[in-house]
């Protein structure tokens, strides 16, 4: 199960991570978020040595959502060395997400 990140843990968990981190910005009420969540869990398990997957609940962490300009969810941003290197918006099937992550995993 992916770790839930807060404004307090974001720097340590995401920006200072030694491997790429996919941040899933989501909300409880978001249907597409619930669709993509098990796919991200699978990818996280399969590529655990290369990629960390964490979740940010935009309702509980509005400051992070605003800071990273989240206007629609699910939104996924991949951070590497503290910088955003990939951005994906919307629920996608696993092959599409893996294609988006190509070169990182």
N, CA, C and O atoms as a GROMACS GRO file, in nm:
protein
  420
    1UNK      N    1   0.084  -0.119   0.000
    1UNK     CA    2   0.000   0.000   0.000
    1UNK      C    3   0.088   0.125   0.000
    1UNK      O    4   0.178   0.137   0.083
    2UNK      N    5   0.062   0.217  -0.091
    2UNK     CA    6   0.147   0.337  -0.098
    2UNK      C    7   0.138   0.422   0.028
    2UNK      O    8   0.037   0.425   0.098
    3UNK      N    9   0.245   0.489   0.055
    3UNK     CA   10   0.254   0.578   0.169
    3UNK      C   11   0.174   0.706   0.141
    3UNK      O   12   0.176   0.758   0.029
    4UNK      N   13   0.105   0.754   0.242
    4UNK     CA   14   0.034   0.882   0.230
    4UNK      C   15   0.127   0.992   0.278
    4UNK      O   16   0.178   0.988   0.390
    5UNK      N   17   0.148   1.091   0.193
    5UNK     CA   18   0.242   1.198   0.220
    5UNK      C   19   0.165   1.324   0.258
    5UNK      O   20   0.060   1.354   0.201
    6UNK      N   21   0.219   1.397   0.353
    6UNK     CA   22   0.159   1.522   0.397
    6UNK      C   23   0.255   1.637   0.367
    6UNK      O   24   0.368   1.616   0.323
    7UNK      N   25   0.207   1.757   0.391
    7UNK     CA   26   0.292   1.874   0.369
    7UNK      C   27   0.418   1.863   0.457
    7UNK      O   28   0.525   1.911   0.419
    8UNK      N   29   0.404   1.801   0.573
    8UNK     CA   30   0.518   1.789   0.665
    8UNK      C   31   0.621   1.685   0.619
    8UNK      O   32   0.740   1.700   0.646
    9UNK      N   33   0.575   1.581   0.550
    9UNK     CA   34   0.668   1.475   0.510
    9UNK      C   35   0.710   1.482   0.363
    9UNK      O   36   0.794   1.404   0.319
   10UNK      N   37   0.652   1.576   0.287
   10UNK     CA   38   0.675   1.581   0.142
   10UNK      C   39   0.823   1.597   0.108
   10UNK      O   40   0.874   1.528   0.020
   11UNK      N   41   0.892   1.686   0.177
   11UNK     CA   42   1.033   1.711   0.145
   11UNK      C   43   1.116   1.584   0.162
   11UNK      O   44   1.193   1.547   0.074
   12UNK      N   45   1.101   1.518   0.276
   12UNK     CA   46   1.180   1.398   0.304
   12UNK      C   47   1.138   1.282   0.214
   12UNK      O   48   1.222   1.210   0.161
   13UNK      N   49   1.007   1.263   0.197
   13UNK     CA   50   0.957   1.147   0.123
   13UNK      C   51   0.968   1.160  -0.028
   13UNK      O   52   0.983   1.060  -0.098
   14UNK      N   53   0.962   1.282  -0.078
   14UNK     CA   54   0.958   1.302  -0.223
   14UNK      C   55   1.081   1.376  -0.273
   14UNK      O   56   1.156   1.324  -0.355
   15UNK      N   57   1.102   1.497  -0.224
   15UNK     CA   58   1.208   1.582  -0.280
   15UNK      C   59   1.348   1.530  -0.250
   15UNK      O   60   1.440   1.552  -0.329
   16UNK      N   61   1.365   1.461  -0.137
   16UNK     CA   62   1.499   1.412  -0.100
   16UNK      C   63   1.518   1.264  -0.127
   16UNK      O   64   1.619   1.206  -0.087
   17UNK      N   65   1.421   1.200  -0.195
   17UNK     CA   66   1.432   1.057  -0.224
   17UNK      C   67   1.548   1.030  -0.319
   17UNK      O   68   1.578   1.110  -0.407
   18UNK      N   69   1.612   0.915  -0.300
   18UNK     CA   70   1.724   0.878  -0.388
   18UNK      C   71   1.676   0.813  -0.517
   18UNK      O   72   1.753   0.798  -0.612
   19UNK      N   73   1.547   0.773  -0.523
   19UNK     CA   74   1.495   0.717  -0.647
   19UNK      C   75   1.373   0.799  -0.692
   19UNK      O   76   1.318   0.874  -0.612
   20UNK      N   77   1.332   0.784  -0.818
   20UNK     CA   78   1.215   0.858  -0.864
   20UNK      C   79   1.093   0.827  -0.779
   20UNK      O   80   1.074   0.714  -0.734
   21UNK      N   81   1.010   0.930  -0.757
   21UNK     CA   82   0.888   0.915  -0.676
   21UNK      C   83   0.769   0.962  -0.759
   21UNK      O   84   0.765   1.076  -0.806
   22UNK      N   85   0.672   0.872  -0.777
   22UNK     CA   86   0.547   0.910  -0.843
   22UNK      C   87   0.450   0.953  -0.733
   22UNK      O   88   0.418   0.875  -0.643
   23UNK      N   89   0.405   1.078  -0.740
   23UNK     CA   90   0.309   1.130  -0.644
   23UNK      C   91   0.171   1.128  -0.710
   23UNK      O   92   0.148   1.193  -0.812
   24UNK      N   93   0.081   1.052  -0.649
   24UNK     CA   94  -0.057   1.040  -0.696
   24UNK      C   95  -0.142   1.139  -0.617
   24UNK      O   96  -0.170   1.117  -0.499
   25UNK      N   97  -0.182   1.248  -0.683
   25UNK     CA   98  -0.271   1.346  -0.620
   25UNK      C   99  -0.414   1.297  -0.643
   25UNK      O  100  -0.455   1.281  -0.758
   26UNK      N  101  -0.490   1.272  -0.537
   26UNK     CA  102  -0.619   1.207  -0.547
   26UNK      C  103  -0.715   1.261  -0.440
   26UNK      O  104  -0.676   1.342  -0.356
   27UNK      N  105  -0.841   1.215  -0.444
   27UNK     CA  106  -0.939   1.246  -0.341
   27UNK      C  107  -1.034   1.127  -0.327
   27UNK      O  108  -1.054   1.050  -0.421
   28UNK      N  109  -1.089   1.113  -0.208
   28UNK     CA  110  -1.179   1.002  -0.176
   28UNK      C  111  -1.299   0.995  -0.270
   28UNK      O  112  -1.342   0.886  -0.308
   29UNK      N  113  -1.353   1.109  -0.307
   29UNK     CA  114  -1.477   1.117  -0.387
   29UNK      C  115  -1.452   1.100  -0.537
   29UNK      O  116  -1.548   1.100  -0.614
   30UNK      N  117  -1.328   1.087  -0.578
   30UNK     CA  118  -1.293   1.086  -0.721
   30UNK      C  119  -1.296   0.943  -0.777
   30UNK      O  120  -1.211   0.861  -0.744
   31UNK      N  121  -1.396   0.914  -0.862
   31UNK     CA  122  -1.410   0.782  -0.922
   31UNK      C  123  -1.288   0.738  -1.003
   31UNK      O  124  -1.237   0.629  -0.981
   32UNK      N  125  -1.240   0.823  -1.097
   32UNK     CA  126  -1.120   0.785  -1.174
   32UNK      C  127  -0.998   0.760  -1.085
   32UNK      O  128  -0.912   0.678  -1.118
   33UNK      N  129  -0.990   0.831  -0.972
   33UNK     CA  130  -0.878   0.808  -0.879
   33UNK      C  131  -0.885   0.667  -0.823
   33UNK      O  132  -0.783   0.599  -0.811
   34UNK      N  133  -1.006   0.623  -0.789
   34UNK     CA  134  -1.023   0.488  -0.736
   34UNK      C  135  -0.994   0.382  -0.843
   34UNK      O  136  -0.950   0.272  -0.810
   35UNK      N  137  -1.018   0.416  -0.970
   35UNK     CA  138  -0.987   0.322  -1.079
   35UNK      C  139  -0.837   0.306  -1.098
   35UNK      O  140  -0.789   0.195  -1.121
   36UNK      N  141  -0.763   0.414  -1.088
   36UNK     CA  142  -0.619   0.409  -1.116
   36UNK      C  143  -0.538   0.361  -0.996
   36UNK      O  144  -0.425   0.314  -1.012
   37UNK      N  145  -0.594   0.372  -0.876
   37UNK     CA  146  -0.520   0.337  -0.755
   37UNK      C  147  -0.467   0.193  -0.754
   37UNK      O  148  -0.349   0.173  -0.722
   38UNK      N  149  -0.549   0.091  -0.786
   38UNK     CA  150  -0.493  -0.046  -0.784
   38UNK      C  151  -0.387  -0.068  -0.892
   38UNK      O  152  -0.297  -0.151  -0.874
   39UNK      N  153  -0.397   0.003  -1.002
   39UNK     CA  154  -0.295  -0.007  -1.108
   39UNK      C  155  -0.162   0.048  -1.056
   39UNK      O  156  -0.056  -0.011  -1.078
   40UNK      N  157  -0.169   0.162  -0.988
   40UNK     CA  158  -0.047   0.220  -0.930
   40UNK      C  159   0.010   0.128  -0.823
   40UNK      O  160   0.132   0.115  -0.811
   41UNK      N  161  -0.078   0.063  -0.746
   41UNK     CA  162  -0.029  -0.032  -0.645
   41UNK      C  163   0.050  -0.145  -0.712
   41UNK      O  164   0.155  -0.186  -0.663
   42UNK      N  165  -0.003  -0.196  -0.824
   42UNK     CA  166   0.066  -0.303  -0.899
   42UNK      C  167   0.201  -0.256  -0.949
   42UNK      O  168   0.302  -0.324  -0.932
   43UNK      N  169   0.203  -0.138  -1.012
   43UNK     CA  170   0.329  -0.084  -1.066
   43UNK      C  171   0.428  -0.063  -0.952
   43UNK      O  172   0.546  -0.093  -0.966
   44UNK      N  173   0.379  -0.010  -0.839
   44UNK     CA  174   0.466   0.012  -0.724
   44UNK      C  175   0.528  -0.117  -0.673
   44UNK      O  176   0.645  -0.119  -0.635
   45UNK      N  177   0.450  -0.224  -0.672
   45UNK     CA  178   0.501  -0.353  -0.626
   45UNK      C  179   0.601  -0.412  -0.725
   45UNK      O  180   0.704  -0.466  -0.686
   46UNK      N  181   0.569  -0.402  -0.854
   46UNK     CA  182   0.655  -0.461  -0.957
   46UNK      C  183   0.787  -0.387  -0.974
   46UNK      O  184   0.889  -0.447  -1.008
   47UNK      N  185   0.786  -0.256  -0.950
   47UNK     CA  186   0.906  -0.175  -0.974
   47UNK      C  187   0.956  -0.110  -0.846
   47UNK      O  188   1.015  -0.002  -0.850
   48UNK      N  189   0.933  -0.175  -0.733
   48UNK     CA  190   0.968  -0.117  -0.603
   48UNK      C  191   1.115  -0.078  -0.591
   48UNK      O  192   1.150   0.015  -0.519
   49UNK      N  193   1.202  -0.150  -0.662
   49UNK     CA  194   1.345  -0.119  -0.655
   49UNK      C  195   1.382   0.005  -0.736
   49UNK      O  196   1.489   0.062  -0.715
   50UNK      N  197   1.293   0.048  -0.828
   50UNK     CA  198   1.326   0.161  -0.916
   50UNK      C  199   1.239   0.284  -0.896
   50UNK      O  200   1.277   0.394  -0.934
   51UNK      N  201   1.121   0.264  -0.834
   51UNK     CA  202   1.024   0.373  -0.826
   51UNK      C  203   0.946   0.365  -0.696
   51UNK      O  204   0.899   0.258  -0.657
   52UNK      N  205   0.933   0.477  -0.630
   52UNK     CA  206   0.851   0.487  -0.509
   52UNK      C  207   0.718   0.550  -0.551
   52UNK      O  208   0.716   0.646  -0.629
   53UNK      N  209   0.607   0.498  -0.499
   53UNK     CA  210   0.477   0.558  -0.528
   53UNK      C  211   0.415   0.603  -0.396
   53UNK      O  212   0.404   0.525  -0.302
   54UNK      N  213   0.375   0.730  -0.392
   54UNK     CA  214   0.313   0.786  -0.272
   54UNK      C  215   0.184   0.856  -0.312
   54UNK      O  216   0.163   0.887  -0.430
   55UNK      N  217   0.098   0.882  -0.215
   55UNK     CA  218  -0.030   0.945  -0.241
   55UNK      C  219  -0.043   1.075  -0.162
   55UNK      O  220   0.003   1.085  -0.049
   56UNK      N  221  -0.107   1.174  -0.225
   56UNK     CA  222  -0.141   1.299  -0.158
   56UNK      C  223  -0.291   1.321  -0.176
   56UNK      O  224  -0.339   1.334  -0.288
   57UNK      N  225  -0.364   1.324  -0.065
   57UNK     CA  226  -0.507   1.351  -0.068
   57UNK      C  227  -0.524   1.503  -0.080
   57UNK      O  228  -0.489   1.576   0.013
   58UNK      N  229  -0.578   1.549  -0.193
   58UNK     CA  230  -0.586   1.694  -0.219
   58UNK      C  231  -0.682   1.764  -0.123
   58UNK      O  232  -0.668   1.884  -0.099
   59UNK      N  233  -0.779   1.691  -0.069
   59UNK     CA  234  -0.871   1.751   0.028
   59UNK      C  235  -0.802   1.774   0.162
   59UNK      O  236  -0.829   1.873   0.230
   60UNK      N  237  -0.713   1.683   0.199
   60UNK     CA  238  -0.643   1.694   0.327
   60UNK      C  239  -0.516   1.778   0.316
   60UNK      O  240  -0.467   1.830   0.416
   61UNK      N  241  -0.463   1.792   0.195
   61UNK     CA  242  -0.337   1.866   0.173
   61UNK      C  243  -0.354   1.973   0.064
   61UNK      O  244  -0.288   1.967  -0.039
   62UNK      N  245  -0.444   2.070   0.088
   62UNK     CA  246  -0.469   2.171  -0.017
   62UNK      C  247  -0.346   2.255  -0.052
   62UNK      O  248  -0.334   2.304  -0.164
   63UNK      N  249  -0.254   2.272   0.044
   63UNK     CA  250  -0.134   2.352   0.016
   63UNK      C  251  -0.046   2.283  -0.088
   63UNK      O  252   0.009   2.349  -0.176
   64UNK      N  253  -0.032   2.150  -0.077
   64UNK     CA  254   0.047   2.076  -0.176
   64UNK      C  255  -0.021   2.079  -0.312
   64UNK      O  256   0.044   2.094  -0.415
   65UNK      N  257  -0.154   2.063  -0.313
   65UNK     CA  258  -0.228   2.066  -0.439
   65UNK      C  259  -0.209   2.202  -0.507
   65UNK      O  260  -0.191   2.208  -0.629
   66UNK      N  261  -0.214   2.308  -0.430
   66UNK     CA  262  -0.197   2.443  -0.486
   66UNK      C  263  -0.053   2.464  -0.532
   66UNK      O  264  -0.030   2.519  -0.640
   67UNK      N  265   0.042   2.422  -0.451
   67UNK     CA  266   0.184   2.442  -0.485
   67UNK      C  267   0.220   2.374  -0.617
   67UNK      O  268   0.300   2.426  -0.695
   68UNK      N  269   0.161   2.256  -0.641
   68UNK     CA  270   0.194   2.181  -0.763
   68UNK      C  271   0.085   2.196  -0.870
   68UNK      O  272   0.078   2.117  -0.964
   69UNK      N  273   0.001   2.300  -0.855
   69UNK     CA  274  -0.097   2.341  -0.957
   69UNK      C  275  -0.184   2.225  -1.003
   69UNK      O  276  -0.201   2.202  -1.122
   70UNK      N  277  -0.240   2.153  -0.906
   70UNK     CA  278  -0.330   2.042  -0.937
   70UNK      C  279  -0.468   2.100  -0.965
   70UNK      O  280  -0.534   2.152  -0.875
   71UNK      N  281  -0.513   2.091  -1.090
   71UNK     CA  282  -0.644   2.144  -1.127
   71UNK      C  283  -0.743   2.034  -1.159
   71UNK      O  284  -0.863   2.057  -1.159
   72UNK      N  285  -0.693   1.914  -1.186
   72UNK     CA  286  -0.780   1.800  -1.212
   72UNK      C  287  -0.715   1.676  -1.153
   72UNK      O  288  -0.592   1.665  -1.149
   73UNK      N  289  -0.797   1.584  -1.107
   73UNK     CA  290  -0.743   1.460  -1.050
   73UNK      C  291  -0.810   1.341  -1.115
   73UNK      O  292  -0.923   1.354  -1.162
   74UNK      N  293  -0.746   1.225  -1.121
   74UNK     CA  294  -0.613   1.200  -1.065
   74UNK      C  295  -0.504   1.270  -1.146
   74UNK      O  296  -0.508   1.275  -1.269
   75UNK      N  297  -0.407   1.322  -1.074
   75UNK     CA  298  -0.289   1.381  -1.137
   75UNK      C  299  -0.168   1.313  -1.076
   75UNK      O  300  -0.158   1.298  -0.954
   76UNK      N  301  -0.077   1.272  -1.161
   76UNK     CA  302   0.044   1.204  -1.114
   76UNK      C  303   0.165   1.283  -1.162
   76UNK      O  304   0.177   1.317  -1.279
   77UNK      N  305   0.254   1.310  -1.069
   77UNK     CA  306   0.377   1.380  -1.103
   77UNK      C  307   0.493   1.295  -1.054
   77UNK      O  308   0.493   1.245  -0.942
   78UNK      N  309   0.592   1.279  -1.141
   78UNK     CA  310   0.709   1.201  -1.103
   78UNK      C  311   0.822   1.298  -1.072
   78UNK      O  312   0.858   1.383  -1.154
   79UNK      N  313   0.876   1.284  -0.953
   79UNK     CA  314   0.986   1.369  -0.908
   79UNK      C  315   1.115   1.288  -0.910
   79UNK      O  316   1.117   1.172  -0.871
   80UNK      N  317   1.221   1.351  -0.957
   80UNK     CA  318   1.354   1.288  -0.955
   80UNK      C  319   1.452   1.397  -0.914
   80UNK      O  320   1.454   1.504  -0.974
   81UNK      N  321   1.532   1.369  -0.813
   81UNK     CA  322   1.627   1.467  -0.761
   81UNK      C  323   1.558   1.599  -0.726
   81UNK      O  324   1.612   1.707  -0.749
   82UNK      N  325   1.436   1.588  -0.670
   82UNK     CA  326   1.366   1.708  -0.624
   82UNK      C  327   1.293   1.787  -0.731
   82UNK      O  328   1.234   1.891  -0.702
   83UNK      N  329   1.296   1.740  -0.856
   83UNK     CA  330   1.231   1.814  -0.965
   83UNK      C  331   1.128   1.725  -1.036
   83UNK      O  332   1.142   1.603  -1.041
   84UNK      N  333   1.025   1.790  -1.091
   84UNK     CA  334   0.924   1.716  -1.166
   84UNK      C  335   0.983   1.678  -1.302
   84UNK      O  336   1.029   1.764  -1.377
   85UNK      N  337   0.980   1.548  -1.333
   85UNK     CA  338   1.034   1.501  -1.461
   85UNK      C  339   0.925   1.445  -1.553
   85UNK      O  340   0.947   1.433  -1.673
   86UNK      N  341   0.808   1.412  -1.497
   86UNK     CA  342   0.694   1.363  -1.576
   86UNK      C  343   0.566   1.409  -1.510
   86UNK      O  344   0.558   1.421  -1.388
   87UNK      N  345   0.464   1.434  -1.594
   87UNK     CA  346   0.332   1.468  -1.542
   87UNK      C  347   0.228   1.392  -1.622
   87UNK      O  348   0.234   1.387  -1.745
   88UNK      N  349   0.132   1.333  -1.552
   88UNK     CA  350   0.025   1.258  -1.618
   88UNK      C  351  -0.106   1.298  -1.549
   88UNK      O  352  -0.110   1.313  -1.427
   89UNK      N  353  -0.211   1.314  -1.628
   89UNK     CA  354  -0.340   1.350  -1.572
   89UNK      C  355  -0.445   1.253  -1.624
   89UNK      O  356  -0.446   1.217  -1.742
   90UNK      N  357  -0.533   1.211  -1.534
   90UNK     CA  358  -0.642   1.123  -1.573
   90UNK      C  359  -0.612   0.977  -1.551
   90UNK      O  360  -0.496   0.936  -1.544
   91UNK      N  361  -0.719   0.900  -1.539
   91UNK     CA  362  -0.705   0.755  -1.520
   91UNK      C  363  -0.666   0.692  -1.654
   91UNK      O  364  -0.724   0.723  -1.757
   92UNK      N  365  -0.567   0.605  -1.649
   92UNK     CA  366  -0.520   0.537  -1.769
   92UNK      C  367  -0.503   0.390  -1.738
   92UNK      O  368  -0.481   0.353  -1.623
   93UNK      N  369  -0.512   0.304  -1.840
   93UNK     CA  370  -0.483   0.163  -1.817
   93UNK      C  371  -0.333   0.143  -1.790
   93UNK      O  372  -0.250   0.229  -1.822
   94UNK      N  373  -0.301   0.029  -1.731
   94UNK     CA  374  -0.162   0.000  -1.692
   94UNK      C  375  -0.063   0.016  -1.807
   94UNK      O  376   0.042   0.077  -1.787
   95UNK      N  377  -0.090  -0.038  -1.928
   95UNK     CA  378   0.009  -0.022  -2.036
   95UNK      C  379   0.039   0.125  -2.067
   95UNK      O  380   0.153   0.160  -2.097
   96UNK      N  381  -0.062   0.210  -2.060
   96UNK     CA  382  -0.042   0.354  -2.088
   96UNK      C  383   0.042   0.418  -1.979
   96UNK      O  384   0.129   0.500  -2.008
   97UNK      N  385   0.016   0.382  -1.854
   97UNK     CA  386   0.096   0.437  -1.744
   97UNK      C  387   0.241   0.389  -1.753
   97UNK      O  388   0.334   0.467  -1.731
   98UNK      N  389   0.260   0.262  -1.786
   98UNK     CA  390   0.397   0.211  -1.801
   98UNK      C  391   0.470   0.283  -1.916
   98UNK      O  392   0.589   0.312  -1.906
   99UNK      N  393   0.397   0.312  -2.024
   99UNK     CA  394   0.456   0.384  -2.136
   99UNK      C  395   0.496   0.525  -2.091
   99UNK      O  396   0.602   0.576  -2.130
  100UNK      N  397   0.411   0.589  -2.010
  100UNK     CA  398   0.443   0.723  -1.958
  100UNK      C  399   0.566   0.721  -1.869
  100UNK      O  400   0.639   0.820  -1.860
  101UNK      N  401   0.590   0.608  -1.804
  101UNK     CA  402   0.703   0.596  -1.711
  101UNK      C  403   0.830   0.543  -1.777
  101UNK      O  404   0.933   0.527  -1.711
  102UNK      N  405   0.823   0.516  -1.907
  102UNK     CA  406   0.937   0.461  -1.978
  102UNK      C  407   1.059   0.550  -1.961
  102UNK      O  408   1.050   0.672  -1.967
  103UNK      N  409   1.172   0.487  -1.938
  103UNK     CA  410   1.296   0.561  -1.917
  103UNK      C  411   1.320   0.591  -1.771
  103UNK      O  412   1.432   0.626  -1.733
  104UNK      N  413   1.218   0.577  -1.687
  104UNK     CA  414   1.234   0.600  -1.544
  104UNK      C  415   1.238   0.470  -1.465
  104UNK      O  416   1.297   0.463  -1.357
  105UNK      N  417   1.174   0.365  -1.522
  105UNK     CA  418   1.169   0.236  -1.450
  105UNK      C  419   1.228   0.126  -1.537
  105UNK      O  420   1.233   0.011  -1.495
   0.00000   0.00000   0.00000
